Amino acid sequence: MSIRIGDVAPDFTQETTAGPIQFHKWLGDSWGVLFSHPKNFTPVCTTELGQVAKLKGEFDKRGVKVIGLSVDPVADHARWEKDIEETQGTALNFPLIADADKKVSNLYDMIHPNASDTVTVRSVFIIGPDKKVKLIITYPASTGRNFDEVLRVIDSLQLTANYKVATPVNWRHGQDCIIVPAVSDDEAKKAFPKGFKTLKPYLRITPQPNL
Ligand code: BEZ
């Protein structure tokens, strides 16, 4: 069954490059990003894993644990890790799930048979501290992901979890936000002391409230 935003992220225990991981226990109270790779020793995946390793500090700053997945055994992951370090200039610094029996891939509907019935698509799941799925993105195998976009979404999710705002098109940390329509003008005056501009009754702009 497919997973939808708001569902509890399915729990699992699987072998990884950091030993067996029970997913929910490993997440603890953190945010999480689970992302799949079609196959080991493939070029696009190699660049993606190197980039996520380079961005590890950015994920740490936001309290987010990252974990990759590929449908190959852990011994192959260990050999691939050496190639990643050699070609991308960064060693893997987060676990990579060895999903050789496709247990997790099937649980998360990462195999799309009309694309390929043997390897996963490029799935991204962002999971909140409540273990609920906050975002799902699916890319084809031929397109490498933009992990700056994943960080941008995490900034938006973490902000909107705590303030009654939404973030507009192409928003980045530090930019103005939108007051959610359920908040009345009177409530907004109290909740947003920096003030707000009303472009339309449903479109009210306020500086990012947590800065
Ligand atoms: C890659 O990671 O380079 C890749 C994997 C599967 C199909 C196409 C490209």
Boltz pocket constraint, residues with backbone or C-beta under 6 A from the ligand:
constraints:
  - pocket:
      binder: B
      contacts: [[A, 38], [A, 39], [A, 42], [A, 43], [A, 44], [A, 45], [A, 46], [A, 141], [A, 142]]
      max_distance: 6.0
